[in-house]
Amino acid sequence: MNEPFKLEKMLWTDVDFDTMSWHDNPIHGFCFDKDFKFYLDIDYIFRWVKTKNGKHFKFWISPCTLVFENVYDFKMEEDNPSDLVILAVERDNAKVPRNVEFIKKDTEYDWLIETLHGEMTFTSVGFKQYVRSQPVLIGNQIIELSKRGGVSFDTTISK
C-alpha cells in the first residue's frame, strides 16, 4: 500500500488527455481572465491505492491548476456549487478555430466537465495542468484547504 509514487512530470497538456482522468477530483474554485483562459483549482488524483483490507482506498493526490485556453461559449448548470466534484471531462467535435491565425493552434474542441450536480460546457483549443506540489498519499479525495495553501490559480511549477 505504501509503494512509492514517482510523478512523471509537473506539466500536463491536452496531448496527455487520453491518459488522464479527473474522476472524483474536487474543484476548490474557478475563474476567467482577460485572455480567455478558464482556470480551475483542483485536487488531482494521480493514483488510487487499495488498502490492505481491499475495501477502501488511499489516494496519491496534488493541488493543481487546470487552465483551458481560448475559451468561449461557456455555460454552467450546477445545482450545488458548494460541492463541485468532477465526474468526467470529455471533448469532441474537433474543428479549426475561428481565430486560427491569431492563436496559432489548429484544432479546438467542445468540452464537457460533468460534475456531481451539473455540468460545464465550453469550446477551447486545449489545456495545461500545472502540478503545484508533489503528490501525497492520503485517505481522502480532497486535500484540506489549510494543507494545500488555500485556493490558488498559480501556474508556477514546483520542483
Contacts in CASP RR format, 6 or more apart in sequence:
PFRMAT RR
TARGET T0000
AUTHOR 0000-0000-0000
METHOD contacts of the structure
MODEL  1
MNEPFKLEKMLWTDVDFDTMSWHDNPIHGFCFDKDFKFYLDIDYIFRWVK
TKNGKHFKFWISPCTLVFENVYDFKMEEDNPSDLVILAVERDNAKVPRNV
EFIKKDTEYDWLIETLHGEMTFTSVGFKQYVRSQPVLIGNQIIELSKRGG
VSFDTTISK
1 49 0 8 1.000
1 50 0 8 1.000
1 51 0 8 1.000
1 52 0 8 1.000
1 58 0 8 1.000
2 137 0 8 1.000
3 49 0 8 1.000
5 46 0 8 1.000
5 47 0 8 1.000
5 60 0 8 1.000
5 135 0 8 1.000
5 137 0 8 1.000
7 46 0 8 1.000
7 62 0 8 1.000
7 131 0 8 1.000
7 134 0 8 1.000
7 135 0 8 1.000
9 131 0 8 1.000
10 130 0 8 1.000
10 131 0 8 1.000
10 157 0 8 1.000
10 158 0 8 1.000
10 159 0 8 1.000
11 128 0 8 1.000
11 129 0 8 1.000
11 130 0 8 1.000
11 131 0 8 1.000
11 157 0 8 1.000
12 20 0 8 1.000
12 128 0 8 1.000
12 129 0 8 1.000
12 131 0 8 1.000
13 126 0 8 1.000
13 127 0 8 1.000
13 128 0 8 1.000
13 129 0 8 1.000
14 125 0 8 1.000
14 126 0 8 1.000
14 127 0 8 1.000
17 91 0 8 1.000
20 89 0 8 1.000
20 129 0 8 1.000
21 45 0 8 1.000
22 42 0 8 1.000
22 44 0 8 1.000
22 86 0 8 1.000
22 88 0 8 1.000
22 89 0 8 1.000
22 113 0 8 1.000
23 45 0 8 1.000
23 86 0 8 1.000
23 87 0 8 1.000
23 88 0 8 1.000
24 45 0 8 1.000
24 85 0 8 1.000
24 86 0 8 1.000
24 87 0 8 1.000
24 141 0 8 1.000
25 42 0 8 1.000
25 43 0 8 1.000
25 44 0 8 1.000
25 45 0 8 1.000
25 85 0 8 1.000
25 86 0 8 1.000
25 141 0 8 1.000
26 42 0 8 1.000
26 43 0 8 1.000
26 84 0 8 1.000
26 85 0 8 1.000
26 86 0 8 1.000
26 141 0 8 1.000
26 142 0 8 1.000
27 40 0 8 1.000
27 41 0 8 1.000
27 42 0 8 1.000
27 84 0 8 1.000
27 85 0 8 1.000
27 86 0 8 1.000
27 115 0 8 1.000
28 41 0 8 1.000
28 42 0 8 1.000
28 43 0 8 1.000
28 145 0 8 1.000
28 148 0 8 1.000
28 150 0 8 1.000
28 151 0 8 1.000
29 40 0 8 1.000
29 41 0 8 1.000
29 84 0 8 1.000
29 151 0 8 1.000
30 38 0 8 1.000
30 39 0 8 1.000
30 40 0 8 1.000
30 41 0 8 1.000
31 38 0 8 1.000
31 39 0 8 1.000
31 153 0 8 1.000
32 38 0 8 1.000
32 39 0 8 1.000
32 71 0 8 1.000
32 74 0 8 1.000
33 39 0 8 1.000
36 69 0 8 1.000
36 70 0 8 1.000
36 71 0 8 1.000
36 72 0 8 1.000
37 67 0 8 1.000
37 68 0 8 1.000
37 69 0 8 1.000
37 70 0 8 1.000
37 71 0 8 1.000
38 67 0 8 1.000
38 68 0 8 1.000
38 71 0 8 1.000
38 74 0 8 1.000
38 122 0 8 1.000
38 124 0 8 1.000
39 65 0 8 1.000
39 66 0 8 1.000
39 67 0 8 1.000
39 153 0 8 1.000
40 65 0 8 1.000
40 66 0 8 1.000
40 67 0 8 1.000
41 63 0 8 1.000
41 64 0 8 1.000
41 65 0 8 1.000
41 151 0 8 1.000
41 152 0 8 1.000
41 153 0 8 1.000
42 63 0 8 1.000
42 64 0 8 1.000
42 65 0 8 1.000
42 66 0 8 1.000
42 86 0 8 1.000
43 61 0 8 1.000
43 62 0 8 1.000
43 63 0 8 1.000
43 64 0 8 1.000
43 141 0 8 1.000
43 142 0 8 1.000
43 143 0 8 1.000
43 148 0 8 1.000
44 61 0 8 1.000
44 62 0 8 1.000
44 63 0 8 1.000
44 64 0 8 1.000
44 66 0 8 1.000
44 129 0 8 1.000
44 131 0 8 1.000
45 59 0 8 1.000
45 60 0 8 1.000
45 61 0 8 1.000
45 141 0 8 1.000
46 60 0 8 1.000
46 61 0 8 1.000
46 62 0 8 1.000
46 135 0 8 1.000
47 59 0 8 1.000
47 60 0 8 1.000
47 135 0 8 1.000
48 57 0 8 1.000
48 58 0 8 1.000
48 59 0 8 1.000
49 57 0 8 1.000
49 58 0 8 1.000
49 59 0 8 1.000
49 60 0 8 1.000
49 137 0 8 1.000
50 56 0 8 1.000
50 57 0 8 1.000
51 57 0 8 1.000
51 58 0 8 1.000
56 139 0 8 1.000
57 139 0 8 1.000
58 137 0 8 1.000
58 138 0 8 1.000
58 139 0 8 1.000
59 137 0 8 1.000
59 138 0 8 1.000
59 139 0 8 1.000
59 140 0 8 1.000
59 141 0 8 1.000
60 135 0 8 1.000
60 136 0 8 1.000
60 137 0 8 1.000
61 135 0 8 1.000
61 136 0 8 1.000
61 138 0 8 1.000
61 141 0 8 1.000
61 143 0 8 1.000
62 131 0 8 1.000
62 132 0 8 1.000
62 133 0 8 1.000
62 134 0 8 1.000
62 135 0 8 1.000
62 136 0 8 1.000
63 132 0 8 1.000
63 133 0 8 1.000
63 143 0 8 1.000
63 148 0 8 1.000
63 149 0 8 1.000
63 152 0 8 1.000
64 129 0 8 1.000
64 130 0 8 1.000
64 131 0 8 1.000
64 132 0 8 1.000
65 129 0 8 1.000
65 130 0 8 1.000
65 132 0 8 1.000
65 152 0 8 1.000
65 153 0 8 1.000
65 154 0 8 1.000
65 155 0 8 1.000
66 127 0 8 1.000
66 128 0 8 1.000
66 129 0 8 1.000
66 130 0 8 1.000
67 127 0 8 1.000
67 128 0 8 1.000
67 129 0 8 1.000
67 130 0 8 1.000
67 155 0 8 1.000
68 111 0 8 1.000
68 122 0 8 1.000
68 124 0 8 1.000
68 126 0 8 1.000
68 127 0 8 1.000
69 103 0 8 1.000
69 105 0 8 1.000
69 124 0 8 1.000
69 125 0 8 1.000
69 126 0 8 1.000
69 127 0 8 1.000
69 128 0 8 1.000
70 97 0 8 1.000
70 99 0 8 1.000
70 103 0 8 1.000
70 105 0 8 1.000
70 108 0 8 1.000
70 124 0 8 1.000
70 125 0 8 1.000
70 126 0 8 1.000
71 122 0 8 1.000
71 123 0 8 1.000
71 124 0 8 1.000
72 122 0 8 1.000
72 123 0 8 1.000
72 124 0 8 1.000
73 121 0 8 1.000
73 122 0 8 1.000
73 123 0 8 1.000
74 120 0 8 1.000
74 121 0 8 1.000
74 122 0 8 1.000
75 120 0 8 1.000
75 121 0 8 1.000
75 122 0 8 1.000
76 119 0 8 1.000
76 120 0 8 1.000
76 121 0 8 1.000
77 118 0 8 1.000
77 119 0 8 1.000
78 84 0 8 1.000
78 115 0 8 1.000
78 117 0 8 1.000
78 118 0 8 1.000
78 119 0 8 1.000
78 120 0 8 1.000
79 117 0 8 1.000
79 118 0 8 1.000
80 116 0 8 1.000
80 117 0 8 1.000
83 116 0 8 1.000
83 117 0 8 1.000
84 115 0 8 1.000
84 116 0 8 1.000
84 117 0 8 1.000
85 115 0 8 1.000
85 116 0 8 1.000
85 141 0 8 1.000
86 113 0 8 1.000
86 114 0 8 1.000
86 115 0 8 1.000
87 114 0 8 1.000
87 115 0 8 1.000
87 116 0 8 1.000
88 112 0 8 1.000
88 113 0 8 1.000
88 114 0 8 1.000
89 111 0 8 1.000
89 112 0 8 1.000
89 113 0 8 1.000
89 114 0 8 1.000
90 111 0 8 1.000
90 112 0 8 1.000
90 114 0 8 1.000
91 109 0 8 1.000
91 110 0 8 1.000
91 111 0 8 1.000
91 112 0 8 1.000
92 109 0 8 1.000
92 110 0 8 1.000
93 109 0 8 1.000
93 110 0 8 1.000
94 107 0 8 1.000
94 108 0 8 1.000
94 109 0 8 1.000
95 107 0 8 1.000
95 108 0 8 1.000
95 109 0 8 1.000
96 106 0 8 1.000
96 107 0 8 1.000
96 108 0 8 1.000
97 103 0 8 1.000
97 105 0 8 1.000
97 106 0 8 1.000
97 107 0 8 1.000
97 108 0 8 1.000
97 125 0 8 1.000
100 106 0 8 1.000
103 125 0 8 1.000
105 125 0 8 1.000
105 126 0 8 1.000
107 125 0 8 1.000
108 123 0 8 1.000
108 124 0 8 1.000
108 125 0 8 1.000
108 126 0 8 1.000
109 123 0 8 1.000
109 124 0 8 1.000
109 125 0 8 1.000
109 126 0 8 1.000
110 121 0 8 1.000
110 122 0 8 1.000
110 123 0 8 1.000
111 120 0 8 1.000
111 121 0 8 1.000
111 122 0 8 1.000
111 123 0 8 1.000
111 124 0 8 1.000
111 126 0 8 1.000
112 119 0 8 1.000
112 120 0 8 1.000
112 121 0 8 1.000
113 119 0 8 1.000
113 120 0 8 1.000
113 121 0 8 1.000
128 155 0 8 1.000
130 154 0 8 1.000
130 155 0 8 1.000
130 156 0 8 1.000
130 157 0 8 1.000
131 157 0 8 1.000
131 158 0 8 1.000
132 152 0 8 1.000
132 154 0 8 1.000
132 156 0 8 1.000
132 157 0 8 1.000
132 158 0 8 1.000
133 148 0 8 1.000
133 158 0 8 1.000
134 158 0 8 1.000
136 143 0 8 1.000
145 151 0 8 1.000
END
